[in-house]
Amino acid sequence: PNTLKEELTDAANGNTIEDGNVIFVSEFERFDVFTNASGEALIPDMIEGDYEVYAGAWGFLHKAESYSVDPMTGTIQMELNQGYQDDFIFDLGWQTQNFGASAGAWEKGVPIGTSFGSSSSNVNEDIEGDLGDECYMTDNQGGTAGQGDVDNGTVILISPAMDLTTYAQPIVSYYTWFFNAGGSSAANDSLVVSITN
């Protein structure tokens, strides 16, 4: 085993990035670490080998690189560009709220598909092209559509705050999957996306 140091810095100004999340994945190992106030994280028992390394922090774009780790590696430095991105490979601090719902709370994980008759009501995979296999979904238990829906209330998913004061024309983009059918009465569920302040 080797002790490896990971350093995260801001590509725009060289400042260190605190609370950055770095994930090392090999064929046999996974290490998940967070950077300290100096933008550093130590991994004391890193096994030699080839790793995919994913780095992210709120307020920065994700980065993915490949590294071969051996006793001479010592330190891996990664620079992140400013911006906002969350592919949900990391846990960057989204909050969930439940107002009276008896089922269907938001959760982060690998989606388990549900079906409605012979059709897919919830997909069984994350979108293609982003990092990792996880996303946020409501009641991720699989089975039929009625087993994975929101019942009798409202559930809310809230991102961490974004400071867009330096952006001239900010654009927010996202992917959704929404299914509204079935039940003993007319389908009347809704998905509302809003920006506050």
JOVENJO-V767363 format. One record per residue. N is the residue number from 0. RES is the residue in three letters. OMEGA is omega in radians with two decimals (NA if undefined). NEAR is the number of other ideal C-beta (glycine too) atoms within 8 Angstrom. D_CENTER is the distance of its C-alpha to the mean C-alpha in whole Angstrom. Layout:
n: [N/N]
res: [RES/RES]
omega: [OMEGA/OMEGA]
near: [NEAR/NEAR]
d_center: [D_CENTER/D_CENTER]
This chain:
n: [0/1/2/3/4/5/6/7/8/9/10/11/12/13/14/15/16/17/18/19/20/21/22/23/24/25/26/27/28/29/30/31/32/33/34/35/36/37/38/39/40/41/42/43/44/45/46/47/48/49/50/51/52/53/54/55/56/57/58/59/60/61/62/63/64/65/66/67/68/69/70/71/72/73/74/75/76/77/78/79/80/81/82/83/84/85/86/87/88/89/90/91/92/93/94/95/96/97/98/99/100/101/102/103/104/105/106/107/108/109/110/111/112/113/114/115/116/117/118/119/120/121/122/123/124/125/126/127/128/129/130/131/132/133/134/135/136/137/138/139/140/141/142/143/144/145/146/147/148/149/150/151/152/153/154/155/156/157/158/159/160/161/162/163/164/165/166/167/168/169/170/171/172/173/174/175/176/177/178/179/180/181/182/183/184/185/186/187/188/189/190/191/192/193/194/195/196]
res: [PRO/ASN/THR/LEU/LYS/GLU/GLU/LEU/THR/ASP/ALA/ALA/ASN/GLY/ASN/THR/ILE/GLU/ASP/GLY/ASN/VAL/ILE/PHE/VAL/SER/GLU/PHE/GLU/ARG/PHE/ASP/VAL/PHE/THR/ASN/ALA/SER/GLY/GLU/ALA/LEU/ILE/PRO/ASP/MET/ILE/GLU/GLY/ASP/TYR/GLU/VAL/TYR/ALA/GLY/ALA/TRP/GLY/PHE/LEU/HIS/LYS/ALA/GLU/SER/TYR/SER/VAL/ASP/PRO/MET/THR/GLY/THR/ILE/GLN/MET/GLU/LEU/ASN/GLN/GLY/TYR/GLN/ASP/ASP/PHE/ILE/PHE/ASP/LEU/GLY/TRP/GLN/THR/GLN/ASN/PHE/GLY/ALA/SER/ALA/GLY/ALA/TRP/GLU/LYS/GLY/VAL/PRO/ILE/GLY/THR/SER/PHE/GLY/SER/SER/SER/SER/ASN/VAL/ASN/GLU/ASP/ILE/GLU/GLY/ASP/LEU/GLY/ASP/GLU/CYS/TYR/MET/THR/ASP/ASN/GLN/GLY/GLY/THR/ALA/GLY/GLN/GLY/ASP/VAL/ASP/ASN/GLY/THR/VAL/ILE/LEU/ILE/SER/PRO/ALA/MET/ASP/LEU/THR/THR/TYR/ALA/GLN/PRO/ILE/VAL/SER/TYR/TYR/THR/TRP/PHE/PHE/ASN/ALA/GLY/GLY/SER/SER/ALA/ALA/ASN/ASP/SER/LEU/VAL/VAL/SER/ILE/THR/ASN]
omega: [-3.12/2.99/-3.09/3.04/3.07/3.12/3.09/3.10/3.10/-3.10/-3.08/-3.01/3.12/3.12/3.10/-3.13/3.12/3.12/3.00/3.14/3.12/-3.13/3.04/-3.12/3.01/3.14/-3.03/-2.98/2.95/3.07/-3.10/-3.04/3.10/-3.13/3.13/-3.11/3.10/-3.13/-3.07/3.01/3.12/3.04/-2.98/-3.02/-3.09/3.13/3.12/3.08/-3.14/-3.08/2.84/-3.08/-3.14/-3.13/3.12/3.07/3.13/-3.07/-3.14/3.07/3.13/3.07/3.09/3.13/3.09/3.13/2.94/-3.09/3.07/-3.10/-3.12/-3.04/3.06/-3.05/3.01/-3.14/3.10/3.09/3.11/3.09/3.13/-3.12/3.13/3.14/3.01/3.05/3.11/2.93/3.08/2.97/-3.02/2.93/3.04/3.14/3.09/3.08/3.14/3.12/3.02/-3.10/3.09/3.09/3.03/3.13/3.09/3.04/3.14/3.12/3.06/-3.04/3.02/-3.04/2.99/-3.10/3.06/-2.99/3.12/-3.11/3.06/3.08/2.99/-3.10/-3.11/3.10/3.07/3.12/-3.14/3.01/3.07/-3.07/3.09/-3.08/-3.01/3.04/3.01/3.10/3.13/3.03/-3.02/-3.11/3.12/-3.13/3.14/-3.12/-3.12/3.11/-3.07/-3.10/3.10/-3.11/2.89/3.12/-3.08/3.03/-3.03/3.06/-3.03/3.09/2.92/-3.12/3.07/3.07/-3.08/-3.06/-3.12/-3.12/-3.12/-3.14/-3.08/3.09/3.08/3.10/-3.07/3.08/3.09/2.95/-3.10/3.14/-3.06/3.13/3.07/-3.11/-3.09/3.09/-3.12/3.14/-3.08/3.08/3.12/3.02/-3.09/3.04/-3.09/3.07/3.12/3.14/NA]
near: [6/10/9/12/11/16/12/15/13/12/7/5/4/4/7/12/13/9/8/15/13/15/13/15/9/11/5/5/11/7/8/7/12/8/17/8/5/7/13/10/12/9/12/6/6/13/10/7/10/8/12/9/15/14/15/15/13/9/8/14/10/13/10/8/7/7/9/8/13/7/5/4/11/5/8/10/6/13/9/17/8/9/7/7/8/10/9/11/11/11/5/10/6/11/6/11/7/10/8/7/13/6/9/10/10/10/10/9/8/7/12/10/10/13/11/11/4/3/6/9/12/13/7/7/8/11/7/4/3/9/7/9/5/9/9/8/11/11/12/10/7/8/7/9/13/7/10/16/11/11/8/6/10/8/14/9/9/7/7/7/4/7/6/6/4/4/6/3/4/6/4/5/3/5/4/6/7/5/8/7/8/7/6/2/4/3/7/6/7/5/6/4/5/4/4/3/2]
d_center: [29/28/27/24/23/20/21/18/20/20/21/23/25/25/24/22/18/18/15/13/11/12/12/15/16/19/21/22/20/16/16/13/15/15/17/20/22/24/20/21/20/22/22/25/26/24/26/27/26/23/20/17/15/12/11/10/11/11/13/13/12/10/13/14/17/20/22/25/25/29/31/32/28/28/25/23/22/19/19/16/17/17/15/12/9/5/4/1/4/4/6/7/9/9/12/14/18/20/24/26/24/25/22/19/17/13/11/8/9/11/13/16/19/21/25/27/31/30/27/23/22/19/17/16/14/11/12/14/13/10/8/8/9/6/6/8/12/15/17/16/19/20/24/26/24/26/24/21/21/22/25/27/25/22/19/16/13/13/11/12/15/16/19/20/24/24/23/26/24/21/19/16/15/12/13/14/16/19/22/25/28/30/31/35/35/34/30/29/25/23/20/20/18/19/19/21/23]
